[in-house]
Amino acid sequence: MSAHAVDVVVVGAGAAGLSALKQLDRAGYKALCLEARGRIGGRVHTRIDPLSPAPIELGAEFIHGRSPEIWDVVRSHELRVHDIAESAVRIEKGKIRQSEDGWELIDEVIEDMRRAAKKGPDKSFSAFLELSSHSEDAKRLAMSYVEGFNAAHGELISVRSLAQDAEAADEIDGDRSFRFADGYRRLIGEIAAGIDGLREKLRVNSIVERIDWSEGSARVRFRSRVTNGTDTLQAGCVIVTVPLGALGAITFEPAPGEILEAARKLEFGQVMRAVFRFREGFWEGREELAQAGFLLSDEEFFPTWWTTRPLHAPVLVGWSAGPHADGMLDLPRAEILSMAVADLARISGTRKGRINELLEAAYFHNWHADPFARGAYSYVPVGGLSAREQLARPMKGTLYFAGEATELNGHSATVHGAIASGKRAAKQILERCR
Ligand SMILES: Cc1cc2nc3c(=O)[nH]c(=O)nc-3n(C[C@H](O)[C@H](O)[C@H](O)COP(=O)(O)OP(=O)(O)OC[C@H]3O[C@@H](n4cnc5c(N)ncnc54)[C@H](O)[C@@H]3O)c2cc1C
């Protein structure tokens, strides 16, 4: 590989790309990472606002379970995390449903789905619900949860993939959730800090446009967002970690047919996420909401909300995913935020005008409009079970794919899954060249 300018080009400096870069660098490879944005982290995007007691997460927020990929870093760098064991209050047509923990009802349906997934051919979550004997109420709630959590459409998402994810989650205490007290960016910062001389190994504002490749050799063309000029890099191989939605913007010559076919078999889900900081926690005036962690409602656009508990802060996050987000994808920011306020008004029983009066700041990132993401995260529709494996298979020892969508062990669509995929791609290269 020494005839090349670098041994490996890594495309994308999110959790997957940085993890791959770190592994290769430690193994003595000359690797260079090209990142389109002016920052690292990709779909981990924390904003620190000195006026907010809680970090503002525009992308990933929760640490799902106790995966080694995240907890090894948490422990070795003593990162502060909050344990989130909060109840979910249910609100329908603006009315609070007393004495019901939403999570318990959801758990019952999901356990039943896991059993059903083992029998017969794969089916969608909607098809499973249709055949199940749960109450209409439990079905509605479970559907809202599955679509919300997976950014998916119930009539598309595969129950077998959901069952595989649930099994994988069991192995890492996946029903526990945590938050980084100082923001998810601390995790990315620590991964990056573990790469010696990162400045020489990472080029930000560099959009990869084209990859010409043949066995053992690749030429990567990229455009600078600062000068608009193009440049090329010669490498022995390339790891592509861009999100599924952004893959189509890169021209490959020749086209890696199997990879593109696998990418088409997966769905890339959409999420609209609004973070609101208020002058005061007005919802706490309502006794039933004072201690709430999550608010699960039947509102059309932003049905799910959560507080920063156990941290006490006047901040609420509104979550709209899958079919709820569809109608907003191309709307301007102000309109989306106004729809979030309208739904929150009904949920909290507070006038819209009052909410707007108390609103001090709104934070929002449209991942659908973002050219380097074009969506939130991947999920497996019925018929797509083999796609992740296909994506993770190297092309002629030269093109490697990583990123959350390529994670094989039931942890896709998460940060720990993305890290695992980056390490896996680096290992594939190390094993080939051993
Ligand atoms: C709103 C939202 C909420 C989420 N919540 C959670 C959560 O609570 N917990 C959790 O575990 N996960 C969550 N996720 C998922 C998690 O953020 C992702 O799975 C993970 O961060 C993906 O990492 P990655 O490295 O695979 O991709 P990315 O982080 O997207 O990294 C890919 C990088 O490639 C770059 N890129 C794209 N195109 C090009 C190009 N042409 N040239 C060069 N660079 C390019 C991008 O700019 C990006 O930096 C959430 C995601 C979203 C969007």
The ligand as a Tripos MOL2 file, in Angstrom:
@<TRIPOS>MOLECULE
LIG
   53    58     1     0     0
SMALL
NO_CHARGES

@<TRIPOS>ATOM
      1 C1        -32.5650   13.3420   15.6110 C.3       1 LIG1
      2 C2        -31.7540   12.1210   15.9260 C.ar      1 LIG1
      3 C3        -31.8340   11.5630   17.1880 C.ar      1 LIG1
      4 C4        -31.0880   10.4250   17.5040 C.ar      1 LIG1
      5 N1        -31.1480    9.9210   18.7800 N.ar      1 LIG1
      6 C5        -30.3040    8.9210   19.1420 C.ar      1 LIG1
      7 C6        -30.1960    8.5330   20.5000 C.ar      1 LIG1
      8 O1        -30.8600    9.1050   21.3790 O.2       1 LIG1
      9 N2        -29.3290    7.5480   20.8140 N.ar      1 LIG1
     10 C7        -28.5600    6.9210   19.8600 C.ar      1 LIG1
     11 O2        -27.7770    6.0090   20.2180 O.2       1 LIG1
     12 N3        -28.6360    7.2850   18.5570 N.ar      1 LIG1
     13 C8        -29.4710    8.2720   18.1830 C.ar      1 LIG1
     14 N4        -29.5170    8.6860   16.8840 N.ar      1 LIG1
     15 C9        -28.7550    7.9420   15.8630 C.3       1 LIG1
     16 C10       -27.2600    8.2860   15.9210 C.3       1 LIG1
     17 O3        -27.1000    9.6700   15.9620 O.3       1 LIG1
     18 C11       -26.5880    7.7030   14.6790 C.3       1 LIG1
     19 O4        -26.8810    6.3250   14.5590 O.3       1 LIG1
     20 C12       -25.0580    7.8550   14.7110 C.3       1 LIG1
     21 O5        -24.6550    9.0920   15.2080 O.3       1 LIG1
     22 C13       -24.5610    7.6310   13.2860 C.3       1 LIG1
     23 O6        -23.1610    7.7310   13.2190 O.3       1 LIG1
     24 P1        -22.4470    7.4630   11.8180 P.3       1 LIG1
     25 O7        -21.0060    7.6790   12.0040 O.co2     1 LIG1
     26 O8        -22.9260    6.1690   11.2680 O.co2     1 LIG1
     27 O9        -23.0520    8.5640   10.8270 O.3       1 LIG1
     28 P2        -22.9380   10.1560   10.9060 P.3       1 LIG1
     29 O10       -22.8580   10.6010   12.3120 O.co2     1 LIG1
     30 O11       -24.0120   10.7070   10.0730 O.co2     1 LIG1
     31 O12       -21.5160   10.4200   10.2400 O.3       1 LIG1
     32 C14       -21.3400   10.4150    8.8540 C.3       1 LIG1
     33 C15       -20.5240   11.6140    8.4590 C.3       1 LIG1
     34 O13       -20.3570   11.6190    7.0280 O.3       1 LIG1
     35 C16       -20.3580   12.9550    6.6110 C.3       1 LIG1
     36 N5        -20.6420   13.0000    5.1620 N.ar      1 LIG1
     37 C17       -21.8250   12.8160    4.5350 C.ar      1 LIG1
     38 N6        -21.6670   12.9110    3.1940 N.ar      1 LIG1
     39 C18       -20.3410   13.1610    2.9870 C.ar      1 LIG1
     40 C19       -19.5390   13.3580    1.8300 C.ar      1 LIG1
     41 N7        -20.0530   13.3070    0.5910 N.pl3     1 LIG1
     42 N8        -18.2110   13.6090    1.9860 N.ar      1 LIG1
     43 C20       -17.6450   13.6580    3.2290 C.ar      1 LIG1
     44 N9        -18.3560   13.4760    4.3530 N.ar      1 LIG1
     45 C21       -19.6820   13.2220    4.2340 C.ar      1 LIG1
     46 C22       -21.4200   13.6070    7.4550 C.3       1 LIG1
     47 O14       -21.2700   15.0120    7.4980 O.3       1 LIG1
     48 C23       -21.1790   12.9360    8.8130 C.3       1 LIG1
     49 O15       -20.3310   13.7060    9.6330 O.3       1 LIG1
     50 C24       -30.2460    9.8390   16.5280 C.ar      1 LIG1
     51 C25       -30.1530   10.4100   15.2600 C.ar      1 LIG1
     52 C26       -30.9060   11.5300   14.9560 C.ar      1 LIG1
     53 C27       -30.7810   12.1470   13.5880 C.3       1 LIG1
@<TRIPOS>BOND
     1     1     2 1
     2     2     3 ar
     3     2    52 ar
     4     3     4 ar
     5     4     5 ar
     6     4    50 ar
     7     5     6 ar
     8     6     7 ar
     9     6    13 1
    10     7     8 2
    11     7     9 ar
    12     9    10 ar
    13    10    11 2
    14    10    12 ar
    15    12    13 ar
    16    13    14 ar
    17    14    15 1
    18    14    50 ar
    19    15    16 1
    20    16    17 1
    21    16    18 1
    22    18    19 1
    23    18    20 1
    24    20    21 1
    25    20    22 1
    26    22    23 1
    27    23    24 1
    28    24    25 2
    29    24    26 1
    30    24    27 1
    31    27    28 1
    32    28    29 2
    33    28    30 1
    34    28    31 1
    35    31    32 1
    36    32    33 1
    37    33    34 1
    38    33    48 1
    39    34    35 1
    40    35    36 1
    41    35    46 1
    42    36    37 ar
    43    36    45 ar
    44    37    38 ar
    45    38    39 ar
    46    39    40 ar
    47    39    45 ar
    48    40    41 1
    49    40    42 ar
    50    42    43 ar
    51    43    44 ar
    52    44    45 ar
    53    46    47 1
    54    46    48 1
    55    48    49 1
    56    50    51 ar
    57    51    52 ar
    58    52    53 1
@<TRIPOS>SUBSTRUCTURE
     1 LIG1         1 GROUP 0 **** ****
